[in-house]
Amino acid sequence: MNDKFKNLEPFFRYALEALYIQGAPALQKITSIAFLKEFVRKFWDIFIQEDKNRPIAYNQIEDGDFDSGELIYQINTYMNIAHPLVYSLKMYFLRDLSQRDFSIDDVRKFCKAQKRILPWIGTLNWEDIKESRLTFNPYCILPEYNELEKGFMIFYDVGNKAPFQEFIQNIKNKTTLTAKLSLFGLFFVRLHAIRASRVWRHPETQFADFVIKKLAGMNNFPVLFKSITTKILSNKQPLLQINDSRINNTDLIIKSVIAHIIAFHTLVEPNSSQLAMYLHRIQDCQNLFILSCISDIESLPIDQVSANDQAGYIGEPVNQTFTHSVRSLLPTSYRILHLIVHALIGASAPQPALAFLRKNNPTATDAERYCMDHIRNDWVILRNLFKCSDEVNYKLFLIICSVL
């Protein structure tokens, strides 16, 4: 057996169970997802036949305790579990095929050929690999997301609003941060991101119209959360706009990162952190020393503060130097913080944001464009510092933010 696959195979069961077991730590789920994607890649490497239309089979001599039949049985058993993350793994089996130069027609024929060995793969809608180009849904780890997505799918597929309405009513009665984040995540991943693949059809428009009306009456939700969510559903939030399917995958993932940053900070109190202030009350930050800026001196002893240091945002050109930083921050920490700061400034009210950016240096003429240029640059630098793909960079970014 391939040595790399031999090392992965014994842990398949434990990684998959971490996806759906209640109470599993978020970091464990994220690392399990990364593990399972590598497992899928190696699985297809070993089992796909030269003739793509033939049923899969183990291509090497079995040795030791490895039993290919037992592994297939395990995969089939676990794929019957109804859970969003398990469904996402099913779809990843198909997406990996598309990365092997399988055409959509090739994927369809391949699925048909595997119905006996992998029964679940024949039941999947192979068109779904075109529907959403996001291969990672960070909101699936939230405790309420599973129930929410079930309600959404029933509404989306058959027009039955009852399960989704019940979830909304439960949020009204008992609001939690994770329930609100789940709602935001569903809107972005299951609705907004579809715009990167195709124009909305009737089910998306119908659901969005229903949600916008519901949000207006949810008085226990922050006004800013409702405003930004409505703009996303209407495709009018400048940093997150997706105008057609020509958007590249890097920009789509960057918008997912920005959405995640915005989602959390719309739901916390403005005074909970300086970062939250940038989104909620940016006009009140004019005379503060801004995080990740040249004049960010709040962490310095008072006797080290220069009289010449300026409060407020200091305009700066995009800096592509990998080692660039401020104060004692490591370059990676600086880039993460710098990206978050500009995502929150760019998502705040346009006119106050522009006035804020231009206080000390009139570099910016368009707040959203200025912030987006810095965000894209920070993302590219982080990807190079981590030496990884956009998708892995996204996961690392979320892991680091969750620790912070």
C-alpha positions, 0 to 999 in steps of 0.5 A: 500500500502507498505509504502516505495512504497507509499512514492516513487510513487508520485515522479516517474513522476518528477524523470523520466522527469529529465532524458530527459528534456534539461538543467536538472542539472547533479546532479539532473539526477544522484539522479533521476537515484538512485531514479528510481532504488529504485522505480523499485525494490519496483514496482516489489516487489508489482506487481510480482505474485507468479507464474512468468509467470502470468501478473503482478497485484497489490498485495495489497488493494489500499488505498487513492489516489493510482491508480495502473492502472494510475501508469501503464499508466504513466510508459507505456507513459514514456517508449515510449520516445526515449532517452538513459537514458529512454532506460537504465531504461527499461533495469534496469527493466530487470536487477532487475529481474535477481537479483531476481534469474530469469534465462535468460529463466525466463526473456524471459517468463516473458516479454512475459507474460507482453506484454498486461500490459507493451507493451514496455517490450515485445519489449526489447531484453532480451539478452541485460541484458547479453551484458553490465554488467554496470548498470550505464552510467554517459555519458548520462547526457552530452548534445551531448550523445543522438545524438551520441548514435543514430548515433552509433546504426544506424551504429551498427545495419544496417551499415549506417555510415551517422548519425555518420559521421555527428556527427563527422563532427560537432565536427570537426567544433565546438569542445566542451569538452562535445562532446569529453567526449561523444565520449569517453564514447560511446567507453568505455560503448558501445564497450569496456565494452562489452568485460566483457560479450563476445568477440567482433563480426563483428559490434564491430570490424567494428565500432572500425576500422572505428573510429580509422581511423577517430580519426587519422585525427581529428587534433582538438583532443589532441594527448593524447586523440587519443592515449589513445582512440585507445589503449582502442579500441584495448584493449591495455591500461593496466589499462583498459584491459578486457581480458575475461568475468571472470572479476568480477563486482567490477573490471569492475566498477573500470575500469569505474571509471578510464576511467572517470578520464582519459577521462576528464584529457586527454581533459584539458590543461596540465597546467590546474591543477597538476592532469592534469600534472601527465597524460600529463607531468609526467616527469616534476613533479619529483621535485614537492610535489605530491598530496596525498603523505606524502610530499604533503606540498603545502597547508602548510605555508612556515614556516611549511615546513621541510627541510627534506621533499622530493619533488617527489613521495614517494613510499608507501605500500598499506594502509588498515587503514580506517582512514589513511590520510595526512595533514588535509584531511578527510579520504574520501577526501584523498582516492578519491584524492589518487585514482585519482592521481594513476589512472593518473600516471598509465595511463601516459607513462609507462617508465616515470611513473616508473621512477617517482614512483621510485625517492625516494623509489624503491617500484614500479617495474611495474607502472601499477600494482603498481597503480592498487593495490593502486586504488583497495585498495582505492576503497574498503576503500571508499566503506566501508567508504560510507557503500554502494555497488560498484554501489552506490560508483561509483555514490557518487564518480562522484558526489563528483568529479563534486562538486570538 
